[in-house]
């Protein structure tokens, strides 16, 4: 994976996580800055990256959809099932990158979606298993391994395009 592809995936992940209330708007602006540094460049991305922390909470809502569209990325409407799935995949990538422990990952998924999102149902069940480990015959390492396998399954979703669809200056 190229640096540009990684930046596009990171921006898409940040957008999904923000639209589901997982991260702050300023985190999206930081991802936009990283995308510019990585070589992605569109007018909307530049405007988004130029937001200050104070402006981010007000402006990301309006600027993000256009910036993503220019890059051929997807903006997921707040509370949409597709957005929930994209956010779950983004959290899976974060867990695999070592930013979350398997337990933290399942807790966040379970807390956000309960047992209602079919894509993450097994992760919610695994979160329940962490709670009853002392009464069962499984170890933390066994549950962690299954969580990691589920995270890999989620993260294997097709990646986003690496090149912007509109590179005008």
N, C-alpha and C positions, 0 to 999 in steps of 0.2 A: 504494500500500500504506500502510495506517495504521500509526502507531507501535505500536499494540496487536498488529496482525498481524505486524509485524516482530519484536516481542518473543516472540510465540508461535513463530514460525519459528526464532528464535535459541535458545529453550529446547529445542525439539524437536531442533535440530541438536546442541546441547551434550549432550543426553541420548544421542543416537546415537553421537556421538564418544566419550563417556565409556564407554558399554557396549562399545565396540570397543577400548578402551584407548588412545585417541588423546589424551585430555586428563585432567586431574586432577578429582577429585570437588569440590574447592573451586571450580573453574571452573563446575561445574553450579550450585553454590550462588549464585555471583555472577550467573549467568543468571537464576536464580529471583528474586533481588533486583531485577534489571532488569525482569523481567516484572511484578512487583508495582508498581514505579514507573510502568510503562507502562499500568497499569489492569487487568491480569489479577489476580483475587483469589479464591482458594479456600482453605479451611482447610489442605489438604495443601501448597499452594504457600507459605503463610505459615510452616508448620512447616519446610519445606525451606529457605526463605530465612533462617530463624533459626539454622541450623546454624553453628557456629564452624568455623574451618579445622581445628581438632583433631578435631571431631566428624564432619566431612564424610566422611573416609575410611571411617568405620564406619557412618554413618547414611544416606548417599545411597542405598546399595543397597536399603534398606528403604523410604525415603521417596519416592524418585523415581517408582516405578510408580504409586502412589496420586495423587501430585500431577499427573502427566501425564494419568491417567485422568479426574480431575476437570475438566481443561481440554479433554477430548476429543482429547488427543494420544496418540501411540503410544509404548509402551516396547518396545524391541527386545531380546529375550533375547541375552545374550552369545554371540557367535560365530554368530548366526543369519545366513542369507543376506540376509534382509530388513534386518537391522541393518547388515550390511556395505554393502549398497546405500545405505541412509540415510546412513551415515557418508561414503561416497563422494560423495553429493550435497551433504552439508554441507561437505566439503572443496572441492568445486567452487565453492560459494557463497563460501567464504573466498578462493579464488584470484581469483574475479571481483571481490571487494571489495578486492583488492590485499594481502591478508594473506599470500599465498604467491605465489612466482613460478611460471610454468608448469612450469619444471624441477623445483622443489620439490614441486609438486602431483603430477606424474607419478611422481617418485621415491617419495613416500609411498604412493601407490596401488600401485605395482609392488612395493614392499617389503612391504606389508601383504597383498596379494592375489595377487601374482605374475600368472600368466596364467590363473588358475582362476575368477575371477568374470566371467561373460559380460558384465555391464554395463560393466566397466572394462577389458576386453581390449584395446581400441584404445589406451587410455592406457598400458597396460603396453608395448605395441608402440612407442608414441611415446617412452617412457622409453628403450627400447633404441635408438631412432633418435638420441637425444641423445648416446648413447655412441659412435656411429659417424659423427657428422657430418663429421669430418675426412676420412673415406674415401668419402663420398657426394657427391651433387650438390645437396643441400638445405642451406639456411642455418638458423641458429638462429631467425631471424624467421619462416621458413616453418613450422618445427615448432611454435614458440610460437603461431602463428595457428591451427594445427590443434588444439593442446591447448586453446586458448581456445574454439574452436568445440565441442569435446567437453564442456568445462566448462559452456558455455551449454546444451547438450543435457541434461546431467545436472541442472542447476539448474532447468530448465523443468518439473520434476516438479510435480504439483499441490501447492499450499500447504496448510498446516494451518488449522483453524478459528481465527478470531480471538477468539471469545467463549467463555468458560468454560461448561461444561455444567452446573456446579453453582456458583452464586454466593452460597450461604448464608454468613453471617458467623459 
